[in-house]
């Protein structure tokens, strides 16, 4: 018997296991080595996002390369960021991380708890694999994309936990809410989720992943949390387009 959401369940287990390993390895890593790892991880995350963008928007047209969805991507980022900034999602995520820090660690983990929670939550949740994988799990009962994502997330959790601490493990709550929510809702909205919509949502998700990678290398940071609503703008756009036939 198929278990709805099994992909997310495996993903959460992988992140928790990776976090445990990272927390143990934290004592073996010096500050200098930790800074180098964080910079390398930032470049790796940036590359993952860039690869996703190429997959979702670049195609061969004749003898040249062309791109699609560019205009909608710009509008979605602008509108979504406006909504997210008004709500101030970034601050709410940070406050949630600090709440867990105060309640669960009694400030023993230092100031990196909230950073670990927010950064790991965003990284694990906003990519195209999270979106497409959750949709496939809910609509087609195919969790294979999330199984592959679990391996990647587990490895990244080792590095995150070794540098940013136990806040990485708490990002499992974000995974449950985000991926689990998409999976449960997928069957209800399945008639409206075309391949084009999924590709556009994945494209924007990977733009945000690139921003997360840059946050590890450069300052000031992108407020990626405030950009999260952008991922869902393509779906809203096509829903309105279908309803009002324009």
Secondary structure, 3 states (H helix, E strand, C coil): CCCCCHHHHHHHHHHHHHHHHHHHHHHHCCHHHHHHHHHHHHHHHHHHHHHHHHHHHEEEECCEEEECCHHHHHHHHHHHHHHHHHHCHHHHHHHHHHHHHHHHHCCCCCCHHHHHHHHHHHHHHCCHHHHHHHHHHHHCCCCHHHHHHHHHHHHHHHHHHHHHCCHHHHHHHHHHHHHHHHHHHHHHHHHHCCHHHHHHHHHHHHHHHHHHHHHCCCCCCCCHHHHCCHHHHHHHHHHHHHHHCC
